[in-house]
Structures are given as C-alpha cells and as structure tokens.
C-alpha cells in the first residue's frame, strides 16, 4: 500500500493506493508515457516528497488521459488504469489546491 500525505500534515494520510491497484500502476508504466506514474512506481516502496513543480507537471501530463476516448472501456484492465488516473489526478490536484508538497510513503 502507498499512502499520500500533505507535507505540512504528515501524520494523517488522505489517500491510498492499495495492493489491488498495483497491477494498474505497472500496466500504466508499460503502456503510457506518464513520468509521474513511472516515478511513483519506482519509489513505491520508499518515502518520497513530490514538489510543487513535479505536481504541476504531473497534473498536466495526466489530464491528457482524462477522456474516455483514450481508453477501451470495454476492457477491464483499461478501466482499472483509467480509474487510477482519475484517482491520481484528484490526489495531485488536492495537493496543488493546498499549495503543499505531496509526500508518498510505501508500506
């Protein structure tokens, strides 16, 4: 499991990626060129702080995959990847809204 915290509230996680979503992360790394997801997967078992510039770039990169036109929604694996993108966009956007770095912690 991977937990997300705002840097100024490190004691309380606000979002999580659980074990069932790990396959979707791996598939996204292989199929899509999204640097944030690749970095997240590379740091998955470590603690890492994503700075505001990284988050801004991540939000921009992932927004390109927001439309269902980019996915075969009849394919269950692609649905899972699409939903994970939506979740990650929300997580990144929340940190940017609060103007705070995003801390990820691997469990």
C-alpha positions in Angstrom: 0.0 0.0 0.0 1.1 3.5 -0.7 -0.1 6.4 1.4 -0.3 10.1 0.5 0.1 13.0 2.9 0.4 16.7 2.5 3.8 17.7 3.7 2.5 20.0 6.4 0.2 17.3 7.7 2.4 14.3 7.6 0.7 12.5 10.4 -2.5 12.0 8.6 -2.8 10.3 5.2 -5.6 11.5 2.9 -5.4 9.0 0.1 -4.1 5.5 -0.5 -3.2 3.2 -3.3 -3.9 -0.4 -2.2 -2.5 -3.7 -3.3 -5.3 -4.3 -5.8 -4.3 -1.2 -7.7 -0.6 -2.1 -8.1 -1.2 -4.0 -11.3 -2.8 -1.0 -12.9 0.2 1.1 -11.9 2.5 -1.4 -13.5 0.4 -1.5 -16.7 0.3 2.3 -16.9 4.1 2.4 -16.7 4.4 -0.1 -19.5 1.7 1.4 -21.8 1.6 5.1 -21.2 4.4 7.7 -21.1 3.5 9.5 -17.8 6.6 10.5 -15.9 4.8 11.0 -12.6 3.4 7.4 -12.6 6.7 6.0 -13.6 8.4 7.9 -10.7 5.6 6.8 -8.3 6.2 3.2 -9.3 9.9 3.5 -9.0 9.6 5.0 -5.5 6.6 2.8 -4.5 8.4 1.1 -1.5 10.1 4.3 -0.3 9.1 7.6 1.2 9.3 10.4 -1.4 8.2 14.0 -1.5 6.8 15.4 -4.8 7.5 19.1 -5.1 5.0 21.6 -6.4 6.7 21.8 -9.8 6.6 18.0 -10.1 2.9 18.0 -9.2 2.1 20.7 -11.7 3.8 18.7 -14.5 2.1 15.5 -13.3 -1.4 17.1 -13.4 -0.8 18.4 -16.9 0.6 15.0 -18.1 -2.3 13.0 -16.6 -5.0 15.4 -17.8 -4.3 14.2 -21.4 -5.7 10.8 -20.3 -8.8 12.1 -18.7 -11.2 11.5 -21.6 -12.7 8.1 -22.1 -11.8 8.4 -25.7 -8.3 7.4 -24.7 -9.4 4.1 -23.3 -11.0 0.9 -24.4 -13.7 1.0 -21.6 -14.9 -2.5 -22.6 -11.6 -3.8 -21.4 -11.5 -4.3 -17.6 -7.7 -3.7 -17.3 -8.0 -0.4 -19.1 -10.9 0.6 -17.0 -8.8 0.0 -13.9 -6.0 2.1 -15.3 -8.4 4.9 -16.2 -9.9 4.9 -12.7 -6.4 5.0 -11.2 -5.6 8.0 -13.4 -8.7 9.7 -12.2 -7.7 9.0 -8.6 -4.1 10.2 -9.1 -5.4 13.4 -10.7 -7.6 14.0 -7.7 -4.7 13.4 -5.3 -2.3 15.7 -7.2 -5.0 18.4 -7.6 -5.7 18.3 -3.8 -2.0 18.9 -3.0 -1.9 21.7 -5.6 -5.1 23.3 -4.3 -3.5 23.3 -0.8 -0.2 24.6 -2.3 1.6 21.9 -0.5 4.1 19.2 -1.4 2.8 15.6 -1.6 4.5 13.0 0.5 4.2 9.4 -0.6 5.0 6.6 1.8 5.3 3.0 0.8 4.2 0.3 3.2 
